[in-house]
Amino acid sequence: MIIVNIHEAKTNLSKLLQEVMHGQEVIIAKAGVPIAVIKPIEAKKPKRIFGSMKGEIWVSDNFDDPLSDEDLDLWYNGDIFPKEK
């Protein structure tokens, strides 16, 4: 973090902006009291493009078929939901 007074900020703005571009925050102070902060802008997250994963995800044809008795027994009585002791 860099703290500068107003005069120094005006005189060295280009240099201070270079520091900001490298991730530093610059605080501008008046009579030793901080009045403003210059900091890097966070990069925007790219928008998700509908359909961009087409062909990348595979779903079984029977993914929503009822579970077998064995699978149901494992689901309700297996270690996934251990009975409290």
HTML snippet that shows the backbone in 3Dmol.js (N, CA, C, O; Angstrom):
<script src="https://3Dmol.org/build/3Dmol-min.js"></script>
<div id="view" style="width:600px;height:400px;position:relative"></div>
<script>
const pdb = `
ATOM      1  N   MET A   1       0.858  -1.166   0.000  1.00  0.00           N
ATOM      2  CA  MET A   1       0.000   0.000   0.000  1.00  0.00           C
ATOM      3  C   MET A   1       0.909   1.234   0.000  1.00  0.00           C
ATOM      4  O   MET A   1       1.874   1.314   0.760  1.00  0.00           O
ATOM      5  N   ILE A   2       0.586   2.167  -0.847  1.00  0.00           N
ATOM      6  CA  ILE A   2       1.357   3.401  -0.977  1.00  0.00           C
ATOM      7  C   ILE A   2       0.472   4.552  -0.517  1.00  0.00           C
ATOM      8  O   ILE A   2      -0.689   4.649  -0.915  1.00  0.00           O
ATOM      9  N   ILE A   3       1.026   5.423   0.323  1.00  0.00           N
ATOM     10  CA  ILE A   3       0.282   6.600   0.788  1.00  0.00           C
ATOM     11  C   ILE A   3       1.016   7.841   0.295  1.00  0.00           C
ATOM     12  O   ILE A   3       2.212   8.006   0.538  1.00  0.00           O
ATOM     13  N   VAL A   4       0.285   8.709  -0.400  1.00  0.00           N
ATOM     14  CA  VAL A   4       0.880   9.945  -0.927  1.00  0.00           C
ATOM     15  C   VAL A   4      -0.055  11.117  -0.654  1.00  0.00           C
ATOM     16  O   VAL A   4      -1.261  10.948  -0.480  1.00  0.00           O
ATOM     17  N   ASN A   5       0.543  12.322  -0.621  1.00  0.00           N
ATOM     18  CA  ASN A   5      -0.308  13.504  -0.475  1.00  0.00           C
ATOM     19  C   ASN A   5      -0.800  13.935  -1.855  1.00  0.00           C
ATOM     20  O   ASN A   5      -0.355  13.401  -2.871  1.00  0.00           O
ATOM     21  N   ILE A   6      -1.703  14.887  -1.889  1.00  0.00           N
ATOM     22  CA  ILE A   6      -2.334  15.302  -3.146  1.00  0.00           C
ATOM     23  C   ILE A   6      -1.297  15.819  -4.137  1.00  0.00           C
ATOM     24  O   ILE A   6      -1.335  15.456  -5.313  1.00  0.00           O
ATOM     25  N   HIS A   7      -0.382  16.652  -3.683  1.00  0.00           N
ATOM     26  CA  HIS A   7       0.637  17.214  -4.582  1.00  0.00           C
ATOM     27  C   HIS A   7       1.483  16.099  -5.192  1.00  0.00           C
ATOM     28  O   HIS A   7       1.730  16.088  -6.398  1.00  0.00           O
ATOM     29  N   GLU A   8       1.921  15.167  -4.360  1.00  0.00           N
ATOM     30  CA  GLU A   8       2.730  14.052  -4.857  1.00  0.00           C
ATOM     31  C   GLU A   8       1.930  13.194  -5.842  1.00  0.00           C
ATOM     32  O   GLU A   8       2.480  12.710  -6.831  1.00  0.00           O
ATOM     33  N   ALA A   9       0.641  13.005  -5.574  1.00  0.00           N
ATOM     34  CA  ALA A   9      -0.207  12.226  -6.476  1.00  0.00           C
ATOM     35  C   ALA A   9      -0.319  12.910  -7.836  1.00  0.00           C
ATOM     36  O   ALA A   9      -0.246  12.250  -8.873  1.00  0.00           O
ATOM     37  N   LYS A  10      -0.499  14.244  -7.833  1.00  0.00           N
ATOM     38  CA  LYS A  10      -0.590  14.973  -9.104  1.00  0.00           C
ATOM     39  C   LYS A  10       0.731  14.908  -9.852  1.00  0.00           C
ATOM     40  O   LYS A  10       0.749  14.731 -11.070  1.00  0.00           O
ATOM     41  N   THR A  11       1.824  15.048  -9.141  1.00  0.00           N
ATOM     42  CA  THR A  11       3.143  15.069  -9.765  1.00  0.00           C
ATOM     43  C   THR A  11       3.521  13.708 -10.341  1.00  0.00           C
ATOM     44  O   THR A  11       4.142  13.632 -11.401  1.00  0.00           O
ATOM     45  N   ASN A  12       3.153  12.644  -9.651  1.00  0.00           N
ATOM     46  CA  ASN A  12       3.606  11.301 -10.025  1.00  0.00           C
ATOM     47  C   ASN A  12       2.466  10.369 -10.437  1.00  0.00           C
ATOM     48  O   ASN A  12       2.562   9.154 -10.261  1.00  0.00           O
ATOM     49  N   LEU A  13       1.399  10.929 -10.978  1.00  0.00           N
ATOM     50  CA  LEU A  13       0.229  10.116 -11.293  1.00  0.00           C
ATOM     51  C   LEU A  13       0.563   8.934 -12.199  1.00  0.00           C
ATOM     52  O   LEU A  13       0.101   7.821 -11.947  1.00  0.00           O
ATOM     53  N   SER A  14       1.345   9.151 -13.233  1.00  0.00           N
ATOM     54  CA  SER A  14       1.676   8.058 -14.159  1.00  0.00           C
ATOM     55  C   SER A  14       2.407   6.931 -13.438  1.00  0.00           C
ATOM     56  O   SER A  14       2.109   5.755 -13.651  1.00  0.00           O
ATOM     57  N   LYS A  15       3.362   7.292 -12.586  1.00  0.00           N
ATOM     58  CA  LYS A  15       4.113   6.274 -11.837  1.00  0.00           C
ATOM     59  C   LYS A  15       3.196   5.537 -10.860  1.00  0.00           C
ATOM     60  O   LYS A  15       3.291   4.320 -10.705  1.00  0.00           O
ATOM     61  N   LEU A  16       2.317   6.280 -10.212  1.00  0.00           N
ATOM     62  CA  LEU A  16       1.399   5.653  -9.267  1.00  0.00           C
ATOM     63  C   LEU A  16       0.439   4.702  -9.985  1.00  0.00           C
ATOM     64  O   LEU A  16       0.116   3.632  -9.470  1.00  0.00           O
ATOM     65  N   LEU A  17      -0.009   5.095 -11.164  1.00  0.00           N
ATOM     66  CA  LEU A  17      -0.897   4.218 -11.930  1.00  0.00           C
ATOM     67  C   LEU A  17      -0.175   2.943 -12.371  1.00  0.00           C
ATOM     68  O   LEU A  17      -0.789   1.880 -12.462  1.00  0.00           O
ATOM     69  N   GLN A  18       1.111   3.049 -12.640  1.00  0.00           N
ATOM     70  CA  GLN A  18       1.897   1.847 -12.951  1.00  0.00           C
ATOM     71  C   GLN A  18       1.906   0.895 -11.754  1.00  0.00           C
ATOM     72  O   GLN A  18       1.789  -0.320 -11.912  1.00  0.00           O
ATOM     73  N   GLU A  19       2.045   1.463 -10.561  1.00  0.00           N
ATOM     74  CA  GLU A  19       2.010   0.642  -9.342  1.00  0.00           C
ATOM     75  C   GLU A  19       0.640  -0.024  -9.183  1.00  0.00           C
ATOM     76  O   GLU A  19       0.548  -1.192  -8.803  1.00  0.00           O
ATOM     77  N   VAL A  20      -0.412   0.725  -9.476  1.00  0.00           N
ATOM     78  CA  VAL A  20      -1.766   0.170  -9.394  1.00  0.00           C
ATOM     79  C   VAL A  20      -1.917  -0.977 -10.392  1.00  0.00           C
ATOM     80  O   VAL A  20      -2.523  -2.001 -10.077  1.00  0.00           O
ATOM     81  N   MET A  21      -1.375  -0.807 -11.581  1.00  0.00           N
ATOM     82  CA  MET A  21      -1.447  -1.854 -12.597  1.00  0.00           C
ATOM     83  C   MET A  21      -0.727  -3.123 -12.149  1.00  0.00           C
ATOM     84  O   MET A  21      -1.023  -4.215 -12.636  1.00  0.00           O
ATOM     85  N   HIS A  22       0.216  -2.978 -11.223  1.00  0.00           N
ATOM     86  CA  HIS A  22       0.946  -4.134 -10.696  1.00  0.00           C
ATOM     87  C   HIS A  22       0.338  -4.639  -9.387  1.00  0.00           C
ATOM     88  O   HIS A  22       0.963  -5.428  -8.678  1.00  0.00           O
ATOM     89  N   GLY A  23      -0.869  -4.191  -9.065  1.00  0.00           N
ATOM     90  CA  GLY A  23      -1.590  -4.729  -7.923  1.00  0.00           C
ATOM     91  C   GLY A  23      -1.534  -3.911  -6.644  1.00  0.00           C
ATOM     92  O   GLY A  23      -2.177  -4.276  -5.661  1.00  0.00           O
ATOM     93  N   GLN A  24      -0.789  -2.822  -6.628  1.00  0.00           N
ATOM     94  CA  GLN A  24      -0.687  -1.992  -5.426  1.00  0.00           C
ATOM     95  C   GLN A  24      -1.919  -1.103  -5.270  1.00  0.00           C
ATOM     96  O   GLN A  24      -2.552  -0.719  -6.253  1.00  0.00           O
ATOM     97  N   GLU A  25      -2.244  -0.786  -4.031  1.00  0.00           N
ATOM     98  CA  GLU A  25      -3.264   0.223  -3.761  1.00  0.00           C
ATOM     99  C   GLU A  25      -2.549   1.515  -3.400  1.00  0.00           C
ATOM    100  O   GLU A  25      -1.536   1.499  -2.700  1.00  0.00           O
ATOM    101  N   VAL A  26      -3.077   2.626  -3.879  1.00  0.00           N
ATOM    102  CA  VAL A  26      -2.511   3.938  -3.581  1.00  0.00           C
ATOM    103  C   VAL A  26      -3.558   4.724  -2.803  1.00  0.00           C
ATOM    104  O   VAL A  26      -4.696   4.880  -3.247  1.00  0.00           O
ATOM    105  N   ILE A  27      -3.156   5.210  -1.644  1.00  0.00           N
ATOM    106  CA  ILE A  27      -4.045   6.041  -0.834  1.00  0.00           C
ATOM    107  C   ILE A  27      -3.579   7.481  -0.971  1.00  0.00           C
ATOM    108  O   ILE A  27      -2.400   7.784  -0.791  1.00  0.00           O
ATOM    109  N   ILE A  28      -4.516   8.364  -1.293  1.00  0.00           N
ATOM    110  CA  ILE A  28      -4.213   9.793  -1.387  1.00  0.00           C
ATOM    111  C   ILE A  28      -4.713  10.444  -0.109  1.00  0.00           C
ATOM    112  O   ILE A  28      -5.859  10.260   0.301  1.00  0.00           O
ATOM    113  N   ALA A  29      -3.820  11.215   0.511  1.00  0.00           N
ATOM    114  CA  ALA A  29      -4.147  11.833   1.795  1.00  0.00           C
ATOM    115  C   ALA A  29      -4.050  13.348   1.695  1.00  0.00           C
ATOM    116  O   ALA A  29      -3.299  13.888   0.883  1.00  0.00           O
ATOM    117  N   LYS A  30      -4.822  14.019   2.534  1.00  0.00           N
ATOM    118  CA  LYS A  30      -4.761  15.474   2.655  1.00  0.00           C
ATOM    119  C   LYS A  30      -4.464  15.767   4.120  1.00  0.00           C
ATOM    120  O   LYS A  30      -5.236  15.408   5.009  1.00  0.00           O
ATOM    121  N   ALA A  31      -3.348  16.415   4.350  1.00  0.00           N
ATOM    122  CA  ALA A  31      -2.891  16.713   5.713  1.00  0.00           C
ATOM    123  C   ALA A  31      -2.790  15.434   6.544  1.00  0.00           C
ATOM    124  O   ALA A  31      -3.111  15.423   7.732  1.00  0.00           O
ATOM    125  N   GLY A  32      -2.335  14.348   5.892  1.00  0.00           N
ATOM    126  CA  GLY A  32      -2.144  13.085   6.589  1.00  0.00           C
ATOM    127  C   GLY A  32      -3.399  12.258   6.786  1.00  0.00           C
ATOM    128  O   GLY A  32      -3.340  11.163   7.346  1.00  0.00           O
ATOM    129  N   VAL A  33      -4.540  12.773   6.328  1.00  0.00           N
ATOM    130  CA  VAL A  33      -5.807  12.053   6.485  1.00  0.00           C
ATOM    131  C   VAL A  33      -6.191  11.438   5.134  1.00  0.00           C
ATOM    132  O   VAL A  33      -6.354  12.164   4.154  1.00  0.00           O
ATOM    133  N   PRO A  34      -6.338  10.114   5.070  1.00  0.00           N
ATOM    134  CA  PRO A  34      -6.705   9.468   3.802  1.00  0.00           C
ATOM    135  C   PRO A  34      -8.054   9.979   3.292  1.00  0.00           C
ATOM    136  O   PRO A  34      -9.030  10.064   4.038  1.00  0.00           O
ATOM    137  N   ILE A  35      -8.080  10.318   1.999  1.00  0.00           N
ATOM    138  CA  ILE A  35      -9.333  10.810   1.412  1.00  0.00           C
ATOM    139  C   ILE A  35      -9.771  10.003   0.190  1.00  0.00           C
ATOM    140  O   ILE A  35     -10.932  10.075  -0.213  1.00  0.00           O
ATOM    141  N   ALA A  36      -8.850   9.234  -0.403  1.00  0.00           N
ATOM    142  CA  ALA A  36      -9.208   8.470  -1.600  1.00  0.00           C
ATOM    143  C   ALA A  36      -8.280   7.271  -1.741  1.00  0.00           C
ATOM    144  O   ALA A  36      -7.159   7.256  -1.232  1.00  0.00           O
ATOM    145  N   VAL A  37      -8.785   6.276  -2.446  1.00  0.00           N
ATOM    146  CA  VAL A  37      -8.000   5.078  -2.728  1.00  0.00           C
ATOM    147  C   VAL A  37      -8.048   4.825  -4.228  1.00  0.00           C
ATOM    148  O   VAL A  37      -9.112   4.881  -4.846  1.00  0.00           O
ATOM    149  N   ILE A  38      -6.893   4.547  -4.799  1.00  0.00           N
ATOM    150  CA  ILE A  38      -6.826   4.095  -6.191  1.00  0.00           C
ATOM    151  C   ILE A  38      -6.388   2.643  -6.121  1.00  0.00           C
ATOM    152  O   ILE A  38      -5.332   2.328  -5.573  1.00  0.00           O
ATOM    153  N   LYS A  39      -7.205   1.764  -6.679  1.00  0.00           N
ATOM    154  CA  LYS A  39      -6.868   0.345  -6.624  1.00  0.00           C
ATOM    155  C   LYS A  39      -7.216  -0.314  -7.946  1.00  0.00           C
ATOM    156  O   LYS A  39      -8.017   0.210  -8.720  1.00  0.00           O
ATOM    157  N   PRO A  40      -6.605  -1.475  -8.202  1.00  0.00           N
ATOM    158  CA  PRO A  40      -6.889  -2.163  -9.462  1.00  0.00           C
ATOM    159  C   PRO A  40      -8.359  -2.570  -9.547  1.00  0.00           C
ATOM    160  O   PRO A  40      -8.984  -2.909  -8.542  1.00  0.00           O
ATOM    161  N   ILE A  41      -8.885  -2.531 -10.742  1.00  0.00           N
ATOM    162  CA  ILE A  41     -10.250  -2.994 -10.982  1.00  0.00           C
ATOM    163  C   ILE A  41     -10.197  -4.507 -11.107  1.00  0.00           C
ATOM    164  O   ILE A  41      -9.354  -5.052 -11.821  1.00  0.00           O
ATOM    165  N   GLU A  42     -11.103  -5.184 -10.407  1.00  0.00           N
ATOM    166  CA  GLU A  42     -11.164  -6.636 -10.501  1.00  0.00           C
ATOM    167  C   GLU A  42     -11.657  -7.025 -11.889  1.00  0.00           C
ATOM    168  O   GLU A  42     -12.590  -6.432 -12.430  1.00  0.00           O
ATOM    169  N   ALA A  43     -11.010  -8.024 -12.438  1.00  0.00           N
ATOM    170  CA  ALA A  43     -11.406  -8.498 -13.762  1.00  0.00           C
ATOM    171  C   ALA A  43     -12.820  -9.064 -13.699  1.00  0.00           C
ATOM    172  O   ALA A  43     -13.176  -9.775 -12.759  1.00  0.00           O
ATOM    173  N   LYS A  44     -13.610  -8.743 -14.699  1.00  0.00           N
ATOM    174  CA  LYS A  44     -14.969  -9.274 -14.756  1.00  0.00           C
ATOM    175  C   LYS A  44     -14.911 -10.754 -15.100  1.00  0.00           C
ATOM    176  O   LYS A  44     -14.094 -11.197 -15.907  1.00  0.00           O
ATOM    177  N   LYS A  45     -15.796 -11.498 -14.468  1.00  0.00           N
ATOM    178  CA  LYS A  45     -15.897 -12.911 -14.796  1.00  0.00           C
ATOM    179  C   LYS A  45     -16.528 -13.023 -16.179  1.00  0.00           C
ATOM    180  O   LYS A  45     -17.494 -12.324 -16.484  1.00  0.00           O
ATOM    181  N   PRO A  46     -15.988 -13.893 -17.007  1.00  0.00           N
ATOM    182  CA  PRO A  46     -16.593 -14.041 -18.334  1.00  0.00           C
ATOM    183  C   PRO A  46     -18.010 -14.596 -18.214  1.00  0.00           C
ATOM    184  O   PRO A  46     -18.297 -15.435 -17.361  1.00  0.00           O
ATOM    185  N   LYS A  47     -18.877 -14.112 -19.082  1.00  0.00           N
ATOM    186  CA  LYS A  47     -20.251 -14.603 -19.088  1.00  0.00           C
ATOM    187  C   LYS A  47     -20.266 -16.047 -19.568  1.00  0.00           C
ATOM    188  O   LYS A  47     -19.492 -16.449 -20.436  1.00  0.00           O
ATOM    189  N   ARG A  48     -21.163 -16.799 -18.978  1.00  0.00           N
ATOM    190  CA  ARG A  48     -21.332 -18.174 -19.422  1.00  0.00           C
ATOM    191  C   ARG A  48     -22.083 -18.169 -20.752  1.00  0.00           C
ATOM    192  O   ARG A  48     -23.091 -17.479 -20.907  1.00  0.00           O
ATOM    193  N   ILE A  49     -21.591 -18.925 -21.677  1.00  0.00           N
ATOM    194  CA  ILE A  49     -22.214 -18.990 -22.995  1.00  0.00           C
ATOM    195  C   ILE A  49     -23.091 -20.233 -23.050  1.00  0.00           C
ATOM    196  O   ILE A  49     -22.610 -21.358 -22.914  1.00  0.00           O
ATOM    197  N   PHE A  50     -24.390 -20.011 -23.253  1.00  0.00           N
ATOM    198  CA  PHE A  50     -25.340 -21.118 -23.306  1.00  0.00           C
ATOM    199  C   PHE A  50     -24.934 -22.091 -24.402  1.00  0.00           C
ATOM    200  O   PHE A  50     -24.700 -21.699 -25.545  1.00  0.00           O
ATOM    201  N   GLY A  51     -24.857 -23.349 -24.040  1.00  0.00           N
ATOM    202  CA  GLY A  51     -24.537 -24.386 -25.012  1.00  0.00           C
ATOM    203  C   GLY A  51     -23.057 -24.631 -25.196  1.00  0.00           C
ATOM    204  O   GLY A  51     -22.672 -25.452 -26.029  1.00  0.00           O
ATOM    205  N   SER A  52     -22.213 -23.941 -24.440  1.00  0.00           N
ATOM    206  CA  SER A  52     -20.772 -24.086 -24.644  1.00  0.00           C
ATOM    207  C   SER A  52     -20.250 -25.460 -24.223  1.00  0.00           C
ATOM    208  O   SER A  52     -19.157 -25.850 -24.633  1.00  0.00           O
ATOM    209  N   MET A  53     -21.002 -26.191 -23.422  1.00  0.00           N
ATOM    210  CA  MET A  53     -20.582 -27.532 -23.003  1.00  0.00           C
ATOM    211  C   MET A  53     -21.278 -28.633 -23.805  1.00  0.00           C
ATOM    212  O   MET A  53     -21.184 -29.811 -23.459  1.00  0.00           O
ATOM    213  N   LYS A  54     -21.974 -28.248 -24.871  1.00  0.00           N
ATOM    214  CA  LYS A  54     -22.689 -29.228 -25.685  1.00  0.00           C
ATOM    215  C   LYS A  54     -21.702 -30.285 -26.187  1.00  0.00           C
ATOM    216  O   LYS A  54     -20.646 -29.965 -26.732  1.00  0.00           O
ATOM    217  N   GLY A  55     -22.069 -31.534 -25.990  1.00  0.00           N
ATOM    218  CA  GLY A  55     -21.217 -32.634 -26.423  1.00  0.00           C
ATOM    219  C   GLY A  55     -20.147 -33.008 -25.409  1.00  0.00           C
ATOM    220  O   GLY A  55     -19.445 -34.002 -25.595  1.00  0.00           O
ATOM    221  N   GLU A  56     -20.009 -32.232 -24.344  1.00  0.00           N
ATOM    222  CA  GLU A  56     -18.987 -32.494 -23.332  1.00  0.00           C
ATOM    223  C   GLU A  56     -19.539 -33.273 -22.144  1.00  0.00           C
ATOM    224  O   GLU A  56     -18.773 -33.864 -21.383  1.00  0.00           O
ATOM    225  N   ILE A  57     -20.839 -33.280 -21.980  1.00  0.00           N
ATOM    226  CA  ILE A  57     -21.462 -33.938 -20.835  1.00  0.00           C
ATOM    227  C   ILE A  57     -22.309 -35.091 -21.347  1.00  0.00           C
ATOM    228  O   ILE A  57     -23.086 -34.944 -22.291  1.00  0.00           O
ATOM    229  N   TRP A  58     -22.144 -36.229 -20.713  1.00  0.00           N
ATOM    230  CA  TRP A  58     -22.888 -37.413 -21.112  1.00  0.00           C
ATOM    231  C   TRP A  58     -23.804 -37.818 -19.973  1.00  0.00           C
ATOM    232  O   TRP A  58     -23.372 -37.882 -18.822  1.00  0.00           O
ATOM    233  N   VAL A  59     -25.052 -38.090 -20.279  1.00  0.00           N
ATOM    234  CA  VAL A  59     -26.027 -38.549 -19.298  1.00  0.00           C
ATOM    235  C   VAL A  59     -26.580 -39.880 -19.794  1.00  0.00           C
ATOM    236  O   VAL A  59     -27.037 -39.999 -20.931  1.00  0.00           O
ATOM    237  N   SER A  60     -26.527 -40.862 -18.926  1.00  0.00           N
ATOM    238  CA  SER A  60     -27.029 -42.193 -19.264  1.00  0.00           C
ATOM    239  C   SER A  60     -28.512 -42.121 -19.621  1.00  0.00           C
ATOM    240  O   SER A  60     -29.257 -41.325 -19.051  1.00  0.00           O
ATOM    241  N   ASP A  61     -28.925 -42.946 -20.552  1.00  0.00           N
ATOM    242  CA  ASP A  61     -30.336 -42.971 -20.952  1.00  0.00           C
ATOM    243  C   ASP A  61     -31.255 -43.365 -19.802  1.00  0.00           C
ATOM    244  O   ASP A  61     -32.432 -43.005 -19.797  1.00  0.00           O
ATOM    245  N   ASN A  62     -30.726 -44.099 -18.832  1.00  0.00           N
ATOM    246  CA  ASN A  62     -31.568 -44.569 -17.736  1.00  0.00           C
ATOM    247  C   ASN A  62     -31.245 -43.853 -16.415  1.00  0.00           C
ATOM    248  O   ASN A  62     -31.473 -44.412 -15.342  1.00  0.00           O
ATOM    249  N   PHE A  63     -30.732 -42.655 -16.482  1.00  0.00           N
ATOM    250  CA  PHE A  63     -30.311 -41.967 -15.259  1.00  0.00           C
ATOM    251  C   PHE A  63     -31.469 -41.721 -14.296  1.00  0.00           C
ATOM    252  O   PHE A  63     -31.254 -41.614 -13.089  1.00  0.00           O
ATOM    253  N   ASP A  64     -32.674 -41.633 -14.806  1.00  0.00           N
ATOM    254  CA  ASP A  64     -33.810 -41.354 -13.927  1.00  0.00           C
ATOM    255  C   ASP A  64     -34.699 -42.583 -13.690  1.00  0.00           C
ATOM    256  O   ASP A  64     -35.817 -42.464 -13.189  1.00  0.00           O
ATOM    257  N   ASP A  65     -34.186 -43.760 -14.056  1.00  0.00           N
ATOM    258  CA  ASP A  65     -34.924 -44.993 -13.750  1.00  0.00           C
ATOM    259  C   ASP A  65     -34.937 -45.211 -12.238  1.00  0.00           C
ATOM    260  O   ASP A  65     -34.028 -44.770 -11.536  1.00  0.00           O
ATOM    261  N   PRO A  66     -35.964 -45.889 -11.744  1.00  0.00           N
ATOM    262  CA  PRO A  66     -35.995 -46.185 -10.305  1.00  0.00           C
ATOM    263  C   PRO A  66     -34.771 -47.002  -9.894  1.00  0.00           C
ATOM    264  O   PRO A  66     -34.255 -47.809 -10.667  1.00  0.00           O
ATOM    265  N   LEU A  67     -34.320 -46.775  -8.664  1.00  0.00           N
ATOM    266  CA  LEU A  67     -33.179 -47.524  -8.152  1.00  0.00           C
ATOM    267  C   LEU A  67     -33.592 -48.954  -7.844  1.00  0.00           C
ATOM    268  O   LEU A  67     -34.740 -49.227  -7.494  1.00  0.00           O
ATOM    269  N   SER A  68     -32.637 -49.857  -7.982  1.00  0.00           N
ATOM    270  CA  SER A  68     -32.908 -51.257  -7.641  1.00  0.00           C
ATOM    271  C   SER A  68     -33.055 -51.373  -6.124  1.00  0.00           C
ATOM    272  O   SER A  68     -32.662 -50.476  -5.379  1.00  0.00           O
ATOM    273  N   ASP A  69     -33.628 -52.495  -5.680  1.00  0.00           N
ATOM    274  CA  ASP A  69     -33.778 -52.719  -4.238  1.00  0.00           C
ATOM    275  C   ASP A  69     -32.417 -52.691  -3.543  1.00  0.00           C
ATOM    276  O   ASP A  69     -32.281 -52.171  -2.435  1.00  0.00           O
ATOM    277  N   GLU A  70     -31.424 -53.254  -4.208  1.00  0.00           N
ATOM    278  CA  GLU A  70     -30.070 -53.263  -3.630  1.00  0.00           C
ATOM    279  C   GLU A  70     -29.534 -51.836  -3.477  1.00  0.00           C
ATOM    280  O   GLU A  70     -28.972 -51.488  -2.439  1.00  0.00           O
ATOM    281  N   ASP A  71     -29.710 -51.017  -4.512  1.00  0.00           N
ATOM    282  CA  ASP A  71     -29.245 -49.627  -4.441  1.00  0.00           C
ATOM    283  C   ASP A  71     -30.018 -48.833  -3.394  1.00  0.00           C
ATOM    284  O   ASP A  71     -29.438 -48.024  -2.671  1.00  0.00           O
ATOM    285  N   LEU A  72     -31.330 -49.065  -3.312  1.00  0.00           N
ATOM    286  CA  LEU A  72     -32.126 -48.379  -2.291  1.00  0.00           C
ATOM    287  C   LEU A  72     -31.670 -48.763  -0.891  1.00  0.00           C
ATOM    288  O   LEU A  72     -31.587 -47.916  -0.001  1.00  0.00           O
ATOM    289  N   ASP A  73     -31.372 -50.051  -0.700  1.00  0.00           N
ATOM    290  CA  ASP A  73     -30.883 -50.510   0.597  1.00  0.00           C
ATOM    291  C   ASP A  73     -29.557 -49.832   0.931  1.00  0.00           C
ATOM    292  O   ASP A  73     -29.354 -49.386   2.061  1.00  0.00           O
ATOM    293  N   LEU A  74     -28.659 -49.753  -0.044  1.00  0.00           N
ATOM    294  CA  LEU A  74     -27.382 -49.066   0.189  1.00  0.00           C
ATOM    295  C   LEU A  74     -27.603 -47.583   0.482  1.00  0.00           C
ATOM    296  O   LEU A  74     -26.925 -47.005   1.331  1.00  0.00           O
ATOM    297  N   TRP A  75     -28.547 -46.978  -0.219  1.00  0.00           N
ATOM    298  CA  TRP A  75     -28.818 -45.547  -0.040  1.00  0.00           C
ATOM    299  C   TRP A  75     -29.318 -45.247   1.373  1.00  0.00           C
ATOM    300  O   TRP A  75     -28.813 -44.346   2.043  1.00  0.00           O
ATOM    301  N   TYR A  76     -30.309 -46.008   1.811  1.00  0.00           N
ATOM    302  CA  TYR A  76     -30.920 -45.719   3.107  1.00  0.00           C
ATOM    303  C   TYR A  76     -30.215 -46.380   4.288  1.00  0.00           C
ATOM    304  O   TYR A  76     -30.294 -45.884   5.412  1.00  0.00           O
ATOM    305  N   ASN A  77     -29.535 -47.482   4.047  1.00  0.00           N
ATOM    306  CA  ASN A  77     -28.924 -48.214   5.154  1.00  0.00           C
ATOM    307  C   ASN A  77     -27.405 -48.290   5.064  1.00  0.00           C
ATOM    308  O   ASN A  77     -26.757 -48.857   5.944  1.00  0.00           O
ATOM    309  N   GLY A  78     -26.840 -47.724   4.014  1.00  0.00           N
ATOM    310  CA  GLY A  78     -25.393 -47.779   3.844  1.00  0.00           C
ATOM    311  C   GLY A  78     -24.690 -46.698   4.661  1.00  0.00           C
ATOM    312  O   GLY A  78     -25.312 -45.991   5.454  1.00  0.00           O
ATOM    313  N   ASP A  79     -23.395 -46.590   4.449  1.00  0.00           N
ATOM    314  CA  ASP A  79     -22.574 -45.644   5.208  1.00  0.00           C
ATOM    315  C   ASP A  79     -22.845 -44.191   4.854  1.00  0.00           C
ATOM    316  O   ASP A  79     -22.411 -43.291   5.574  1.00  0.00           O
ATOM    317  N   ILE A  80     -23.552 -43.946   3.762  1.00  0.00           N
ATOM    318  CA  ILE A  80     -23.818 -42.559   3.383  1.00  0.00           C
ATOM    319  C   ILE A  80     -24.692 -41.868   4.426  1.00  0.00           C
ATOM    320  O   ILE A  80     -24.538 -40.671   4.668  1.00  0.00           O
ATOM    321  N   PHE A  81     -25.609 -42.613   5.044  1.00  0.00           N
ATOM    322  CA  PHE A  81     -26.438 -42.095   6.131  1.00  0.00           C
ATOM    323  C   PHE A  81     -26.279 -43.004   7.349  1.00  0.00           C
ATOM    324  O   PHE A  81     -27.201 -43.751   7.674  1.00  0.00           O
ATOM    325  N   PRO A  82     -25.137 -42.959   8.027  1.00  0.00           N
ATOM    326  CA  PRO A  82     -24.956 -43.856   9.168  1.00  0.00           C
ATOM    327  C   PRO A  82     -25.958 -43.535  10.269  1.00  0.00           C
ATOM    328  O   PRO A  82     -26.285 -42.375  10.521  1.00  0.00           O
ATOM    329  N   LYS A  83     -26.428 -44.580  10.907  1.00  0.00           N
ATOM    330  CA  LYS A  83     -27.373 -44.396  12.009  1.00  0.00           C
ATOM    331  C   LYS A  83     -26.628 -43.822  13.207  1.00  0.00           C
ATOM    332  O   LYS A  83     -25.512 -44.236  13.522  1.00  0.00           O
ATOM    333  N   GLU A  84     -27.262 -42.873  13.859  1.00  0.00           N
ATOM    334  CA  GLU A  84     -26.637 -42.278  15.040  1.00  0.00           C
ATOM    335  C   GLU A  84     -26.633 -43.291  16.163  1.00  0.00           C
ATOM    336  O   GLU A  84     -27.574 -44.068  16.328  1.00  0.00           O
ATOM    337  N   LYS A  85     -25.559 -43.270  16.932  1.00  0.00           N
ATOM    338  CA  LYS A  85     -25.430 -44.216  18.050  1.00  0.00           C
ATOM    339  C   LYS A  85     -25.699 -43.538  19.356  1.00  0.00           C
ATOM    340  O   LYS A  85     -25.638 -44.176  20.407  1.00  0.00           O
TER     341      LYS A  85
END
`;
const viewer = $3Dmol.createViewer("view");
viewer.addModel(pdb, "pdb");
viewer.setStyle({}, {cartoon: {color: "spectrum"}});
viewer.zoomTo();
viewer.render();
</script>
